[in-house]
């Protein structure tokens, strides 16, 4: 089910279509708004464009860190599964 979700950034309201649970969409909105606020607070001379670009870079960095962590986890689980299969085959 698609829902319309709105976020306000610098007094401008943006609306997007969200699939899935409303709570997840609200988490996305809160996360983006928090990142924009964090970037605004950290900027020496916070222009709107600079702030939004910095927030986007922070979000992209978080994404790539999480993606790397997920890939590491998948490799670890895969390796453990292989070891378990080898153990079962050897002792089964």
Buried (B, 14 or more C-beta within 10 A) or exposed (E): EEEEBEBEBEEEEEEEEBEEEEEEBEEBBEEBBEBBEBBBEEEEEEEEEBBBEBBBEBBEEEEEEEEEEEEEEEEEEEEEEEEEEEEEEEEE
